[in-house]
């Protein structure tokens, strides 16, 4: 793209600062995006890391920032800091040092947490199971059979006395 086009219409992205104070005037920003997995056809969250020029060195880890495309500062650094949308709480950051940056500020980005994701996956599994049961019942009814829950059938089977084998006369030895 032509540099004047980039200056007129910069690409704006929102992400979380994952590394700061490692390089001078440079921070690493992790930007999440939602995509559909080609194999499972489920929505997944993917992350892209960008090197961002921070002229005044005001960013800290876990800050939610907006970045804009700009002129090329180096081979990988083509974005600059537009503004800081949310400063990270230093107490929470100190507590979550071992966790990745996205875990703290994910709610600020509207990212689905693992707990929400697993709950939605459980609901989807329950819905699939209910659909499967409904199709199975319809198939049995079409064949003129009655459907009973497994627990009722098991109770009836246990209540019935076991069948006694009928004795067959022993075969006579050949004479």
Secondary structure, DSSP 8 states (H G I E B T S, - for coil): --HHHHHHS--EEEEEEEEEEEETTEEEEEEEEEEE-TTT--EEEEEEEEEEE-TT----TT-EEEEEE-S-SSSSEEEEEEEEEE---HHHHHHTTTS-HHHHHTTTTT---HHHHHHHHHHHHHHHHHHHHHHHHHHHHHTT-----HHHHHHHHHHS---------------
